[in-house]
Amino acid sequence: MTSTRNIYLKTVPPEEAVIRAKSRLDREGLLSTETVPTHEGAGRVTAGPIYARYSSPTFHAAAMDGVAVRAESTFAAREDAPVALAHGEGFLFVNTGNPLPEGMNAVVMIENVVQKDEVTVLVDAPAFPWQHVRRIGEDIVATELLIPQNRELTPSDIGALLSAGIYEVEVREKVRTIFLPTGDEVLNFLDKPAPRAGQVIESNSQVFKAYADSWGIDASWSEPVPDNEDALRAAVIKGLESGCHMVVVGAGSSAGSKDYSKKVFSSIGEVLVHGISVMPGKPTLLAVTDERSGFPGRLLVGAPGYPVSAIVCHEKILAPVVHWLMGKSAPERPEADIVLARKTPSRPGMREALRLAAGRIGGRVVAAPLARGAGMITTMTKAQAVAYIPEDVEGVEQGETLRAELLVPKGDLDRVLVHVGSHDNTLDLLANELMGLSEPLRLVSSHAGSMGGLTALKAGSALFAGAHLFDPETGDFNFPFIDRYLAGLPVTVVNLAIRHQGLIVAKGNPLGIEGVADLTRDDVVFINRQRGAGTRILLDHHLKSASINPREVAGYENEEFTHMAVAVNVLTGAASCGLGIFAASKALDLDFVPLAHERYDLVIPDAHMDDERIRTLIEVIGKDETKTKIKAQGGYETDLTGRIMKPGMGLKG
């Protein structure tokens, strides 16, 4: 009886193969979540947003070795007239990290202290309040978003989570898979065999296992399965029964008479791809199980038997699919332009992987092609780079420049949104929403204030900036400042929200603070935002309108960089009040004295408006679901959210 050979109906590019697999897999239904101890969470992907339970530090701490003092007691100190302080009531010795003693509010470095006798020290320069002190919440503020959903946890993340009192984390389940090597001629490497003619030592399972370990998935393998359709089907079903989300069959996916993978896959599922248009790697097979398997919705993979072909399958097909399943970014390699040292022909209509021995000669990277056989795995161990000859050419000439992948890992930087500008809690909300997309984007933000954001745009160091700069002369927001500081740089201004600014005060407002006039009271200590922050500009406007000199405001020179940091100063009693947004007050259950409504806009250079990341950001902002979540934070109005603003619109739109 003769066996029927398989026929490649139509090869597809590897990118298309990945899309087909993603479109037929229910990621959320396939993988559940689990809770793991935080200290074991590195490399796992968060299942939801994680908020800080505690602030860090949880106490005011000395930031230097020295003496803790009351700053006020040193104000008269001069180099020629030092102030003498007595141990106990006047000063106490502290080391870096020690809690700040009760009644003390500053630290003088030990090298700036002269010990007069056993109980007296001399200080020859005044200390300012909170000098060399790490205040409560300086690093982490309780209740703030610490880690968004779909974030792969790093070692630093583990430290941050534990510092914030998070001892367990809910993460995505790991992908579980099994590799089934096949072939009568294949010998189990565990037996340490000495192969005879026609026999090969099985190694592909361990190449796959190494890839799987680097991807962070749980992978096992079986002993070689004989060339028998029923035996292979039984092995695949057994793998599914064991709980595997993916079963990979090594070899058997080509067009030979003993290649049974396609038949087996077709009997228990739907074949999505049989053959990719890359050499080596062509005999790649993808399928999804159906009800006949008893475990529908699982991924079946036929990996080529030749080792280099199998590696192309793993890197170009399985890596992006597996990482997408786990909510991780697929690994990328850094790239470089290489100059080919030798003419190399290729087959039209088929993309060809070219392994290269590469090195730098002068100012160029020169590369020589290695042997091209699909079974020559040593070419991968010798190569420093891999280039792909396109399908539409018949080869590359000597001296031609190719873009090559260096065989060194590289982070995924193409899906990062870089924001510099004013802080707002809605940025955290957006960060979480963007990470919840089927193809996540990561938003990273530097809180440099509204003016700092405009400066970053001018330097080309940010994709967009958040700003809420009010111009009293025109009654408009942002545009007068854009005209002044970004002249010649075309920008588009998109509203994120109208937000409520006011004085954040202690619960119950025990000091009865009602407005900026109260900031001059002797019993009120203010906490300010940094220079260049729109909130500080707003404060200065209101002080000027009330004919108040900033010098009359105790604490005016004490600065923080976020609304949440201002709020935590009030929560801990380090300040009586501070100007900030209602959402920050609400988050820490503080009270709020309304002062003004303002327009918080995103300023985006026109050159970035066609960037996919910016388009996605604007799309997310415009969703009704996003607007609902913005309003739920408290102190926000979304009447203008997502709209492109023009000069003169003010708050009316």
ABEGO torsion letter per residue (X at the ends): XBBBBBBBABBBBAAAAAAAAAAABBAAAABBBBBBBAAAABGBBBABBBBBABBOBABBBBABBEBBBBAAAAAABBAABBBBBBBGAABBBBBBGBBBBBGBABBBBAAABBBABAABBBBABBBBBGBGBBBBGAABBBGBBABBBGBBBBAAAAAAAAAAGBABBBBBBBBBBBBBBBEAABBBAAAGBBBBBGBBBBAAAAAAAAAAAAAGBBBBBBBBBBBBAAAAAAAAAAAAAAGBABBBBBEGABABAABAAAAAAAAABBBABBEBBBOBGAABBBBBBBAAAGBBGBBBBBBBABAAAAAAAAAAAAAAAAAAAAGBBBBBBBBBBBBBABBBBBBBGBBBBBBBBBBBBEABBBBBBBBABAABAAAAAABABBBBBBAABAEBBBGBBBBBBBBBBBBBAAABBBBBEBBBAAAAAAAAAAAABABBBBBBBBBAEAAAAAAAAAAGABABBBBBBBBAAAGBBGAAAAAAAABGBBBBBBBABBBBBBBBBBBGGAAGBABAAAAABAABBBBBBBBGBAAAAAAAAAAAAAGBBAAABBGAABBBABAAAAAAAAAAGABABBBBBAAAAAAAGBBBBBABBBBBBBBBBAAAAABAAAAAAAAAAABAAAAAAAAAAEGBBAAABGBBBBBGAEAAX
